[in-house]
Amino acid sequence: MNLEEQLNDARRFVVLQGGFNFREFGGYHTRTGDRVKWGQLFRCGALSAVPESHTQHFDTLGIEVICDLRRDAEVEREPTPSAIADGRLLRIPIDPGSTLGIQKAIGQQEGAAHLADFMAEVTRELAREHHDSYRELFSALIGSQGGFLPHCSAGKDRTGFGAAMILAAVGVDEDTILADYLLSNRALDHYRNRRSPIRDANGDVLDDASLQAVAGVQER
């Protein structure tokens, strides 16, 4: 199975009402020709919109540990349903200070190029300054016997970096890791439908290029 077939496997995106950017990041081939197991590694955005009537569907995924990487304010605004969180939720707040630059750039109408620069800086900061948080994420993964789910608000930056490191640790090649990272762009249209529009200081909805810079991911 080639990379394109691995990316487009029907199991890749998890269908769960209220779930956002919810997908498996197992199932990929490693450099040694082995394959990462399906049904073990999951990633997503906030779970707050999952209705109580669908929590039993969540249970069928076999997820034992949920690592919530969101800031306290994000959790207060969009709490995880107790039926999902109870007994399996671990809080590991990651708060990139560079996100303040994004908010400022949006407010000052800096444009898509500047917004993309800020998003790149967020990723640099995750790599340079949040070692302890990601070490805790790995410890939780190592201690888990069942399915493992790191998530943040959009499931693409803090979660995307964590998923990339996990795939690297189990021997997946860089091209595959990058391709999996970029899959978050397929969720961008769902982002537009689910979230309130992102607006600049004048109350205008961000143009498509600026929205892609903020809500999507880029190869660089």
C-alpha positions, -999 to +999 in steps of 0.1 A: +000+000+000+015+033-011+014+066+009-016+080-009-035+048-001-025+050+035-037+086+038-070+079+021-078+047+040-114+047+050-104+043+087-083+075+086-110+100+096-132+090+125-169+097+120-182+110+153-210+135+156-196+167+171-160+155+166-136+179+148-105+169+128-109+135+144-087+108+129-064+079+134-027+084+130-018+047+131-018+024+101+013+039+085+043+018+073+076+023+091+111+025+077+117-011+086+086-023+067+065-028+098+031-011+103+019+010+132-013-006+146-047+007+137-071+015+166-043+027+190-034+063+180-061+090+176-060+128+174-087+155+172-098+189+182-122+198+210-147+172+220-172+196+236-197+193+208-201+155+210-237+150+221-244+128+251-263+104+228-231+097+209-207+091+238-213+053+235-200+055+200-169+072+214-166+043+239-164+018+210-131+033+199-113+018+229-096+050+239-081+046+274-062+079+278-072+114+265-045+140+268-061+175+267-034+200+256-056+231+258-052+261+280-074+265+311-095+292+294-101+269+264-113+241+286-136+264+306-151+276+273-155+242+257-154+215+284-152+178+275-184+159+282-181+141+315-192+108+299-161+110+277-137+125+302-143+105+333-116+081+342-094+087+311-087+125+309-052+139+316-047+176+314-014+188+299-019+225+292+003+239+265+002+277+261+024+290+233+030+327+241+033+334+204-005+329+200-008+364+213+010+376+182-016+359+160-044+376+178-026+410+175-019+404+138-056+395+131-066+427+150-042+448+130-051+433+097-016+422+090-026+399+062-021+362+054+017+362+050+022+377+085-004+353+100+015+324+084+047+336+100+031+337+134+018+302+130+053+290+120+066+307+152+040+288+172+055+255+160+090+266+166+080+275+202+064+241+207+097+225+197+119+248+218+100+256+249+075+228+258+098+198+263+083+190+297+047+189+284+056+166+255+076+144+278+045+141+299+025+132+268+050+104+259+049+091+295+011+089+292+014+070+259+040+046+273+017+039+302-014+033+281-026-002+273-055+009+251-062+036+226-044+070+231-059+104+221-040+137+223-062+167+214-063+205+216-089+230+202-084+225+165-063+193+166-036+207+143-008+226+161-001+214+196-017+180+187-001+179+153+034+184+167+028+158+193+015+133+167+045+140+145+069+132+173+051+100+182+052+088+146+089+097+144+095+077+176+080+045+162+100+047+130+077+064+104+095+083+077+095+121+075+075+123+042+047+102+058+047+123+090+044+155+070+016+141+049-003+131+080+003+166+095-011+182+064-043+161+065-057+188+089-063+209+059-091+185+049-109+195+081-107+232+072-142+234+055-157+217+086-139+244+107-157+271+087-191+254+093-186+246+130-169+277+144-180+313+145-162+332+116-128+347+126-130+384+122-104+412+121-105+445+141-132+460+118-155+430+122-148+417+087-146+380+082-110+369+073-103+363+036-096+327+025-058+331+025-058+345+060-082+318+072-060+291+057-030+306+075-047+305+109-070+275+107-050+253+083-014+239+083+014+245+060+044+224+049+070+248+061 
